[in-house]
Amino acid sequence: MIKSFLIDFSLSTVFSVVLYFLLMKLLGLNVESAYIITVIAFSVIFIFSLILSFYLHKIKQKMDLLNLQIEKLNKFDEITDVYNRNFLLENLQKYFDISKRKNIPLSIMIVDIDNFKRINEKYGFEKGNEILKKVSDVLKNNLRGMDIVGRYSSDEFLIASFSTKEEFLKLASRIHELLKNINSEINIEVSIGVTERNSFDSLKDMLRKAQEAVYLAQKKGGNRVDFLEHFLLIE
């Protein structure tokens, strides 16, 4: 706003000086008349410029806010405020490429809310969304450094990091304990599957192994953490 004020003042001054000399030279007005007209013209132009700059500034603020909201919608899930699936997978591919190129560990964790469909059916979608938000808050608050988290499906979250399986299993266990102790009228249980990239894995392989680790945890009764290094299921 200060910059706009100075620009408006400078332009109004330049215009007024030009007008003053035109009034003196072309119309032959005396100094006093030319001065009065110039002052009036300066005041009108300057005030108009200030009003115009103010409204343009407000419009720009609204456009910037709208652009931020659009950008957020393109990147974040509306309910949980973590990355949406598309943006999550886009970043996950970058992580995978870096891990493979630099030969550094990469681990993936899928957190699946047990019996989420039954929760929605029994308590309604509003309560289901509330649970999604509580789970996502726990995940976000326990991210470390380069960890990324996003909503992978309706009742699943995915966390990825340049970590070894040992480091990620510790994180998964901590998250599991924290989610068990969420203050909620509905008991929240999750099955967590963890896998680490090996030299033969594609990103699709890693996602499959993490998903199968979740299935393994659920087959064992759910509400637990499991790690999978090799495929269990046949496509």
N, C-alpha and C positions, 0 to 999 in steps of 0.2 A: 504493500500500500504506500509506503514512503517513496519507493521508486516511481510509482504511478503519479503520486503527488508532484514530485519534482519534474517529471516529464510534462504533466499538464501545465504546471507553472511556467516552464521554459517555453512551451509552444504558445501559450497565451501571451507571454511577454514578447516573443518574436513577432507574432501576428499584430500585437498592439503597436509595436515600434514601426512596423511597415505601414500600418494604417495611419499612424500619426504623420509620417512623412508624405503619404499620399494626400491626406487632407490638407496639408500645408502647401504642397507643390501643385497638385492638380486642381483642387477646389479653391485654393487661395484663402483658406480660413486663417483667422488670427491665432496666435499661440494659445490663448485662453480657451477658445472654442474647440480647437483641435485637441487640446489636453483633456477637456471635459468629455468629449465624445470618445476619445481613446480610453479613458478610465472606465467609462460605462461599458464600452465594448469588451475591455479586458475582464471586467467583473462578470459579465454575462457569459463570455466564452469559458472563463476559468471555472465558474460554478457548474456550467453545463458539462464540462470535461470531467470534473470531480464526480458528478452524479453518474455520468456514463461509465467512468472507471470503476465506481463502486458496484454498479450492477453487473458489469463485465466480470469483476472479481468474484461476485457471488455466483454467477453462472459457471465460472471456471471451477469454483469450489464444489458445486453440485456435480459437475461433469467428472471431476477427479474422484469424488466419492462414488459416483455411479460406476466408473471404470474399476475402482477397487472392489466394489461389490461383484461386478461381472467377473473380474479376475479370481476372486475368492470362490465364486460358484463354479468356475472352471477347474479349480484345484482342490477344493475342500468339500467334504460331505456335509450336507446341510444339517443333519441331525447330530452328528458326533463331533464335527469340527476337526476331523483328521482328514488326511488326503482321501479323495475319492478313488475309486478303483482305477480309472484311466490314468490319473496323474501318478498314483502309486506305482502302477506297472511301468510307466514311463521312466520314473526314477529308479525303479528296481533294475531295469535293463541297464541303466548307466552304472549302477553299483556292480552288476554282474560283469560288465565289460571291463571296468577298472580292476576288479578282483582277478579276472583271468589274465589281463594284460600285465599286471604288476605282481601276479602270483601271491596274492595276500588272501587270508581267510575271508569267507563270506558265509554268514548263517542266516537262515530264515526261520521265523516262528509264526505259526498260525494259531490264533486264539479263537476257539469256537465256543459259543455260549450253549451249554447243554439244554435241551428241551425248550429252545426258544420259541418254536412254533406253538407248543402247548401253553407257554406263558402268554403269547399274543391271544390265543383262543380263549383262555380262562380270564385274563385280566384286561384285555383290550390293547390296541396298538399304542395308545398313549403311554401306558405303563411299560410296554415293550421298548418304546423309544427312550423312556426315562432310564431303563436298565442299560441300553446301548450307550447312553451319554455317561453314565456312571463308570462303565467299563472303559470307555475311551479316555475318560479323565485319569483313571489309574494308569493306563498305558502311557499317556502323554507325560504324566508327572514322573515316570520312571525311565524316560529315554535318556541315553547316555551319548554324548558327543555326536557321532555321525549316524546314530540310529534314525530310521524313518519308520513311521507307522501310518497305516491307512485302513479304510474299511474295504475288505476284500470281497465280501458278499453280504447278504442281508444280516447274518448273525456271526460273521467271522471278521477278525482283524488280522492284519499281517504286519509283523515287525521284521526289518532287515538291518543288518549291521556288519561291518568288517570285524567280525569276531569269530573265535573258535567255538566249537560245539560246547566245550567245557564252560566257557564264559557265558554262552547263551543259555545253557541249561540252568546255570545259577540264576540268571535273570528271569528265566521262565518260572523257576521255583518261587522266586520272590514275588513275581506278579501273581502267581497262583494263590499264594498265601494272602496277599493283599486283597485279591478279589473275593476270597472266602470271608473276609472280615468287613466287606462293604456294609455300611449301615443302610439296610433296605428291608422292607416288610416281606419281600420275596427273596428266598434263598437263591443266591447266584452261584452256579457251578459252571466251570469251564473245563474243556479238554484242550490241551496245548500240544501241538506237534512241532518238533524242532528237527532241522536238518542242516548239514554243512556242505558246501560245494566241494566236490572232488574234481580231479583233473578231467574226467570224462563227462561231467554233467553239462547239459544245456540249462538255460533258465527254466525251460518247461519241465525238465527232469527234477530240478530242485523244488519247484512248486508242487509237482506230483508227489515227491517224497514227503514234503511237509504235510500235504493233505492226507497222505496215507498214514503218517504218524498220528494225525488227529483221529483217523478211523481206528487205528490200533488202540489209542487211549479210550475211545468210546466202547470198543469191543470188550475192554477190560472193566467196564462199568462207568467210565467217564469220570470227570472231576479229577484229572491227573495230568501229568506231563510225560510225554514219550518222545524218544529220539529214534529216527530212522536213517540208516546209512544206505541200505539197499532196498530196492522195490520189493513189496510184498504181493501186490496185486498184478494181474496180467490184464493189459488193455484188450 
